[in-house]
Structures are given as C-alpha cells and as structure tokens.
Amino acid sequence: MATIVLKQGREKSLKRFHPWIFSGAIQKVNGNPAPGESVGILDATGQCLGHGSYSPHSQIRVRALSFDPDQDITPELIHQRIQRAIDGRKHILAGNGPGACRLINAESDGLPGLVVDCYDTFLVIQILAMGMEWWRETIIQTLQTLCPDYSIYERSDSEVRRKEGLDLRTGRITGEEPPDQVTIREDAAAYFVNIKTGHKTGFYLDQRTNRTRVARYAAHAEMLNCFSYTGGFGIMSLVWGAERVINIDASQQALDLASKNAELNDIAPERVNQVQGDVFKLLRTYRDEGRQFDIVVLDPPKFAESKAQMNRACRGYKDINLSALKLIRPGGMLFTFSCSGNIDADLFQKVVAGAAIDARRDVQIVEHLFQSPDHPTSIFFPEGTYLKGLGLRVY
C-alpha cells in the first residue's frame, strides 16, 4: 500500500479524528497511488495513524476513513458505515406518509464526500470526492442490499467534483426512473420535489425541522419568505394558519413549483403570492413603500464559498438583514439563516447584531436554529455544522 508522510507537527488534527489532510501538510508520498486509492497515513517519525483516500487534484489531498492503523479501508468497512448511518435514521423513515430525509451525511457519517438523500421510494446519491468515487460500486451494491425497495438516482453534478478532477454525472442507477415531481410529506405539509434537476438533491432537507419551528409563529400572520425556492417555509406556515405569504425567488421555475405546492396543500390562491426578482432590490423597494410584515424569513444561498469571500459575504448578510428588520411590525419575527460554512454562528450573530444597530430596532434572540437531526455533525468535524439561524423578536 502507498503511504503519505506528514510534515512534523501536522498530525495533530488527525489525532483529534479530523478527516481532512491538506496538501500543505504532506511531506512526501511513497509509491504511486491512483486517484481515490487507499493510502496509509504516517506521521513524520513513520508511525501509522490510519488510512484515507488519496485525491491528487484536490487541496484536501487525503480524506481519512480510518484512524486505526490496523483497520484498512475495505468493502466491509464501507458497508458498516452505510448500515450505521441508515440505522440512525430509522425513527425518521418510520414516519407516516412518503417521507424525506438525509440517510448519509458525508464526513459526519464517516464517509467523506458521500451524500444520500431519501425521497419517498427514491434514494438520491451525490459522490463529491475521489475516494467515494473509488468505492462507487460498493456503495451502490450496499444500498441495494440494505434498501431493496428503493430506486437509486445519481445527482453527482456539483461543481465541487471538478476540484477533485471528476466529471459531472446524473441519471438513474437502479429501479424506476423518477417522475418529474416526487411527492413527499413533512409534518402537516406535502411538497413536490424535482430530484432530477432541483437544487442540491431536489429539496433543502436540512431545513426540515426549522420549517415547522417557523410555522409555529405563523398563525394569522403575514409572511415575507425570501429566497423561497419552491416555497418550503411559506407552504408550511400557510398550512399552520398564516394569513398570507409572499414568496420571493430569482427562479420563476422554482416559483411555479411553489404554486403547485400550494395547490397540493389546498391553499387558496389569494393567500400566496409568488414574486420573481432580486431579493436585495425587492427588500429595499418594500422598505421604501412602507410595507410591513409579521414574519420575514431570510434563507439565502451560500454567500461565502471560501475564506477569501468572507468580508463580501458579511456585507451581503448585513445588507439583507438590515432591510428585513425595517419591514417587521413591532413584536414580529425575523428568521434569518446562513449556510456558509466559513461563517460560524458567532460571526453570523455579530453581523445580524450590526444590522439591528443600524436599523435602530430592539431585537431579542428567541431561538438558535441549526440543520435538522438527519444532518448530524461529528463532534470531531465542526465544519459539518454549516447551517445556522436565529429566530429574532423585533420591536
């Protein structure tokens, strides 16, 4: 087996069971490992610390799967990790109706670069790292064995694959070809999901519990749902008794599906309005018009793809939160989120606090919000807690 040798002192994170080894931490490579092949991980003295998958094109040069020098990466290990991940979600899968949840959450489930989401009777897989590409057939066979009643569809179309030297790939793997709209149920609401071309694997499953938490405040409320995609927060809130919702998104295609989701839940057309446009501009327009809402939801896309973009991202978060705070009736709620992994919860809270100061609003933190429990975070991999949110009472 080929090995990599770490530079002096660069083994500390690995000894804390963090799975990423960056190219700059490697002193040398012994042998000629193929992309995705397993390699032994040695410290500067030659002691083996574990095994990982080699990715020569990525800044994350090795992703560790084993921190035991005697435990090689084998098909049996991959099977065990998948089994463990599915077992941990059985209480979610046992819910009523056609459910949806994340079955495998990459690094936090000990399978770096592998995502598997479940939508009714379809499993959608995303392979985002060279190591999981190496084990692709084992992964598929294991899923077929453990989930024999499910069809498998691939959405390995994230641009992050190009950083791994991988081409993009989508399509049916086993079972039925998915329809254009798969129906799922979440709490009291139902949604149509396009798993072929929708965002991520079709839906923002990481917000599953937060949609219900927001909806608990929504009875008789007027809501502005920004970056709404297919209406997730708005639809749930309408089902829970919101009076009216405006969904704003840049994509008319997403808003068309939001309209279908409203029909699916027997929501009267006059209770929901779909607005296509730039959220930043529309928030300022509503402010200038003196519009007011009981609840505003801000769930923007990732603003910071890297640390180099953090300052610009913080300006963007402050801008939209400042505008939103000026639109909320006294005693109303702002639910604001960031999915930028490079911006931690403390920094995000400081940015929102700065917006509150500039808006001259008195603001209380009512809830701290994170990704749903089917997106667990390994305690050794804090980067896995990428979604953070605040439920704020605004006076």
DOLUMTI-704578 format. One record per residue (C-alpha): residue in one letter; x, y, z. Coordinates in steps of 0.001 Angstrom, whole numbers, plus 500000, padded with zeros to 6 digits. Layout:
AXYZ/...
END
This chain:
M500000500000500000/A501187503510499188/T501631505913502087/I501768509635502716/V504124511129505273/L503008514202507190/K505261517126507996/Q506456517472511573/G503602518642513801/R500899518271511164/E499470515106512696/K497671516984515489/S494320517339513719/L494388513699512651/K494950512631516251/R491799514615517068/F489999512480514452/H489535515288511943/P489354513616508499/W490908516268506239/I494603516334505315/F495533519282503106/S498259519173500510/G500450521555502513/A500571519122505435/I502200516355503399/Q505964515921503372/K506070513193500722/V504153510389499040/N505624506896499000/G504500504894495997/N502199505968493206/P498603505806494496/A495829506077491935/P493155508756492406/G490789507541495114/E493004504657496222/S493539503982499910/V496820505134501434/G498418504720504821/I498875507945506797/L502226508241508577/D503494510921510911/A506998512371510467/T508504509526512518/G506931506867510316/Q504207505821512768/C500946504837511050/L497957506884512231/G495255505472509965/H494117505200506361/G492433507500503895/S491521508087500267/Y494028509876498049/S492910512750495831/P495832514216493837/H493833517076492278/S492240518416495448/Q493579520776498103/I492178518208500525/R494745515650499428/V493614512809501731/R490304512164503482/A490712509788506399/L488200506966506812/S490061505044509493/F492013506365512474/D493128502869513450/P496482501779511952/D495210498185511885/Q491907498985510123/D492191499098506340/I489525500634504113/T487589497650502783/P484165496936501249/E483140495636504677/L484047498961506294/I482037500896503688/H479079498561504264/Q479295499006508041/R479355502800507778/I476331502839505468/Q474465500407507731/R475199502539510783/A474033505721509060/I470744504170507925/D470121502638511350/G470485506093512877/R467630507421510718/K465152504556511139/H462996506594513513/I462622509234510772/L461967506741507981/A459264505120510138/G457131508288510000/N453761508388508292/G453408509061504585/P456032509462501853/G458882510922503867/A462191512511503039/C465434512651504993/R469201512523504660/L470473508962505037/I474227509582504751/N475825512886505685/A479367512611504296/E482197513230506780/S479878513213509777/D478852509644508956/G482436508542508352/L482062508570504543/P483745511795503357/G482234513119500160/L479154510855500081/V475608512183500433/V472499510014500163/D469033511526500479/C465739509660500576/Y462574510942498855/D459634508562499192/T460889505402497395/F463911507044495751/L467471507308497037/V469440510178495538/I473208509827495814/Q475859512504495425/I479503511473495192/L481605514577495774/A485100513229496465/M487566510989494676/G487629508439497487/M483889507772497313/E484156507592493529/W486658504743494027/W484046502902496136/R481053503796493949/E480074500248493000/T480398499062496596/I478203501948497734/I475527501143495155/Q475561497423495935/T475317498122499665/L472363500475499196/Q470610497883497043/T471144495276499757/L470050497447502662/C467249499308500850/P465893496775498326/D462567498555497837/Y464149501841496746/S465216503067493317/I468579504832493119/Y469193508042491180/E472517509887490952/R472998513650491276/S476783513882491184/D476509517231489396/S478009519617491944/E480845521783490670/V482937520655493636/R483597517435491699/R485723519368489222/K488088520298492076/E488522516553492590/G489280516008488913/L485901514336488379/D483338514853485645/L479721515635486493/R477248512757486293/T473494512319486737/G470939509644485916/R469084506547487021/I471245503809488502/T468743501167489583/G464978500751489728/E462425503160488328/E463129506398486522/P461868509116488900/P458933511254487759/D459460514977487265/Q457741515534490610/V458116513199493574/T455644513828496401/I456915513953499972/R455298514816503287/E456818516874506088/D454857517359509288/A451475518740508149/A452575519774504652/A453184517994501360/Y455663519060498686/F456506518231495109/V460258517679494654/N462204517543491409/I465072515188492227/K466391515273488651/T467221518964488369/G466246520650491650/H468716522382493968/K471059520063495871/T469323516682495579/G465924518292494989/F464972519961498275/Y466544521662501296/L466173518786503716/D468473520491506215/Q465670522983506970/R463077520285507685/T462682520921511423/N463104524688511023/R460132524891508651/T457919523591511433/R459556525796514077/V458895528900511986/A455325527798511262/R454517527701514985/Y454692531515514978/A452665531916511800/A449007531774512845/H447158534760511289/A450494536259510218/E451572537990507033/M454884536465505979/L457590537508503554/N459562534406502551/C462816535437500843/F464983533136498712/S461924530896498892/Y462905528280496282/T459779526087495965/G458055527705498928/G459149525426501774/F458808527839504698/G455813529600503192/I453816526462502454/M454372525024505934/S453361528323507532/L450210528556505429/V449255525025506457/W449750526083510087/G447454529085509662/A449381532007508198/E447027534516506645/R449124535425503613/V452619534655502290/I454746536329499648/N457432534016498242/I460369535755496553/D462912533920494428/A465090534645491409/S463882531478489658/Q460467531530488018/Q460723527755487612/A461071527349491380/L458125529668491976/D455980527717489516/L456620524610491622/A455814526656494740/S452408527388493187/K451882523680492592/N452861523026496197/A450194525492497318/E447604523640495224/L448830520309496611/N448009521567500116/D444620523066499122/I445814526602499845/A443576529274498348/P445381531273495625/E444670534615497308/R446696533530500359/V450004533156498498/N451805535390496025/Q454845534316494024/V457226537167493156/Q460170536622490812/G463056539003491328/D466218540081493156/V465660539810496909/F468121542613497714/K466293545042495420/L462804543959496423/L463549544327500137/R464617547920499521/T461549548517497375/Y459200547210500079/R461025549361502645/D460569552483500517/E456888551627500072/G456398551321503819/R455378547643503635/Q455180545744506929/F455082542038507767/D454627539929510893/I457303537432509858/V460251537684507473/V462303534619506532/L465779535019505039/D467243531743503747/P469814532844501159/P472210530664499194/K475808530347500314/F477456533790500192/A480988532606501082/E482451529709499102/S485900530349500587/K487603532354503332/A488623534918500735/Q484949535775500219/M484088536218503908/N484174540028504001/R481932540321500968/A479604537682502405/C479315539537505714/R478379542700503848/G475707540766501984/Y474264539268505164/K474227542657506858/D472528544263503854/I469610541835503658/N469128541685507426/L469169545466507711/S466480545762505039/A464414542946506533/L464486544406510044/K462894547597508738/L459946545620507328/I458838543882510528/R455923545088512616/P456766545674516302/G456616542313518038/G457096540431514771/M459728537812513955/L462779537603511719/F464097534130510942/T467494534564509343/F469911531866508186/S473396531361506801/C474578528149505129/S478097529497504538/G480406527094506328/N483169529707506512/I480962531985508628/D480440530497512070/A477476531085514357/D479241533731516466/L480258535803513452/F476807535488511918/Q475192536714515134/K477576539703515235/V476695540597511645/V472968540464512400/A473520542490515586/G475258545140513494/A472262545240511177/A469925545658514169/I472003548600515438/D471870550329512053/A468136549601511723/R467592551051515214/R465401548104516210/D465254546431519616/V465860542736518945/Q465725539614521127/I467105536181520265/V464230533762520775/E465759530676519145/H469087529442517812/L468439527239514783/F470577524594513112/Q470249521869510491/S467741519086511061/P468748515991513093/D469101513825509978/H472135516045509202/P474212515183512303/T477654516645512855/S480603514571514025/I481944516162517186/F485405515912515579/F484283517740512400/P482820521136513375/E482687522168509704/G479712519825509468/T477570522371511340/Y477277524659508336/L473668525836508755/K472991528341511473/G469997530559512085/L468415532978514512/G464770533406515438/L464504537066516456/R461694539069518071/V461796542606516708/Y460421545698518475/
END
